[in-house]
């Protein structure tokens, strides 16, 4: 590593102002800070108050997402094998899923990072690291049959409208990955809903099978009245977005985030508390055809609670605020599911709604703490 450090120091002047490669300064800076922790501190948009830099935080989140990504690849192949009637091996199903999912990951990173690089060079700023996580989150929360060009448009919308116009990483109000999903849901609803969106329907380079015309690959949330709960919902062997089906894989990611101190356990726990209590309420009122625990394990509830609600940029930062913020996300998600049959998955809307109110919650928590301290001190 010392040799690499010496080499970077040697070529660095060429990328600085007046250097012959200064047009690629932001690209060099992004590569250098990815390899080595910088010795500078952020001046604005700080959302991680620690000695560790943001790139290391984001890299750890990417590692935590790997179980969901790998299982999602297998499940894509598994669902295709069931739909096409093939007796495929584990390897064949995984390779099929790999070939189906990786193009989405590549498009997400190529488009997103390309815009990040161009934007940083245009603004004469360093490349921001926030898209390291968003780049893998976006492919995990979309259907496998989503066309790549739609994904590219959604990524561009998320980066430019969802993040850069607010000032970049650390300044955005809404979670960029959920902005991409919201854009796709409202712009191309036929590709984000329906029974045909969740099963990869044709062979890829000789792997997989052709799904019969008219085959229905419905998610459990889209047919709650006839859904019968089984352990496949825990394992993740059900139709759904690529990375959202396996509770076990998501739990492994949650454990990584909690053990490393990356995510707030208060936010995560309060999301589940809000969802469970609201689910129990609707179940007692006989307003939902499924049990409260089925609401928790189905759809994107677990994935949203672990990887979306805990986003350090768009969530609450005060300790009390984290409890309120998470609880309301869980509660609103179940309310949307139960009260709006036309939109069975409420996690996306719940998190985006609470992203908007997170600063307000923090404001009132801080204001309340200031008032209590002034009263203790006898100050009016």
Rosetta blueprint (number, residue, H / E / L):
1 X L
2 X H
3 X H
4 X H
5 X H
6 X H
7 X H
8 X H
9 X H
10 X H
11 X H
12 X H
13 X H
14 X H
15 X H
16 X L
17 X L
18 X L
19 X L
20 X L
21 X L
22 X H
23 X H
24 X H
25 X H
26 X H
27 X H
28 X H
29 X H
30 X H
31 X H
32 X H
33 X H
34 X H
35 X H
36 X L
37 X L
38 X L
39 X L
40 X L
41 X L
42 X L
43 X L
44 X L
45 X L
46 X L
47 X L
48 X L
49 X L
50 X L
51 X L
52 X L
53 X L
54 X H
55 X H
56 X H
57 X H
58 X H
59 X H
60 X H
61 X H
62 X H
63 X H
64 X H
65 X H
66 X H
67 X H
68 X H
69 X H
70 X H
71 X H
72 X H
73 X H
74 X H
75 X H
76 X H
77 X H
78 X H
79 X H
80 X H
81 X H
82 X H
83 X H
84 X H
85 X L
86 X L
87 X L
88 X L
89 X L
90 X H
91 X H
92 X H
93 X H
94 X H
95 X H
96 X H
97 X H
98 X H
99 X H
100 X H
101 X H
102 X H
103 X H
104 X H
105 X H
106 X H
107 X H
108 X H
109 X H
110 X H
111 X H
112 X H
113 X H
114 X H
115 X H
116 X H
117 X H
118 X H
119 X H
120 X H
121 X H
122 X H
123 X H
124 X L
125 X L
126 X L
127 X L
128 X L
129 X L
130 X L
131 X H
132 X H
133 X H
134 X H
135 X H
136 X H
137 X H
138 X H
139 X H
140 X H
141 X L
142 X L
143 X L
144 X L
145 X L
146 X L
147 X L
148 X H
149 X H
150 X H
151 X H
152 X H
153 X H
154 X H
155 X H
156 X H
157 X H
158 X H
159 X H
160 X H
161 X L
162 X L
163 X L
164 X H
165 X H
166 X H
167 X L
168 X L
169 X L
170 X L
171 X L
172 X L
173 X L
174 X L
175 X L
176 X H
177 X H
178 X H
179 X H
180 X H
181 X H
182 X H
183 X H
184 X H
185 X H
186 X H
187 X H
188 X L
189 X H
190 X H
191 X H
192 X H
193 X L
194 X L
195 X L
196 X L
197 X L
198 X L
199 X L
200 X L
201 X L
202 X L
203 X L
204 X E
205 X L
206 X L
207 X E
208 X L
209 X L
210 X L
211 X L
212 X L
213 X L
214 X L
215 X L
216 X L
217 X L
218 X L
219 X L
220 X H
221 X H
222 X H
223 X H
224 X H
225 X H
226 X H
227 X L
228 X L
229 X L
230 X L
231 X L
232 X H
233 X H
234 X H
235 X H
236 X L
237 X L
238 X L
239 X L
240 X L
241 X L
242 X L
243 X L
244 X L
245 X L
246 X L
247 X H
248 X H
249 X H
250 X H
251 X H
252 X H
253 X H
254 X H
255 X H
256 X H
257 X H
258 X H
259 X H
260 X L
261 X L
262 X L
263 X L
264 X L
265 X H
266 X H
267 X H
268 X H
269 X H
270 X H
271 X H
272 X H
273 X H
274 X H
275 X H
276 X H
277 X H
278 X H
279 X H
280 X H
281 X H
282 X H
283 X H
284 X H
285 X L
286 X L
287 X L
288 X L
289 X L
290 X L
291 X L
292 X H
293 X H
294 X H
295 X H
296 X H
297 X H
298 X L
299 X L
300 X L
301 X H
302 X H
303 X H
304 X H
305 X H
306 X H
307 X H
308 X H
309 X L
310 X L
311 X L
312 X L
313 X L
314 X L
315 X L
316 X L
317 X L
318 X L
319 X H
320 X H
321 X H
322 X H
323 X H
324 X H
325 X H
326 X H
327 X H
328 X H
329 X H
330 X H
331 X H
332 X H
333 X H
334 X H
335 X H
336 X H
337 X H
338 X H
339 X H
340 X L
341 X L
342 X L
343 X L
344 X L
345 X L
346 X L
347 X H
348 X H
349 X H
350 X H
351 X H
352 X H
353 X H
354 X H
355 X H
356 X H
357 X H
358 X H
359 X H
360 X H
361 X H
362 X H
363 X H
364 X H
365 X H
366 X H
367 X H
368 X H
369 X H
370 X H
371 X H
372 X H
373 X H
374 X H
375 X H
376 X H
377 X L
378 X L
379 X L
380 X L
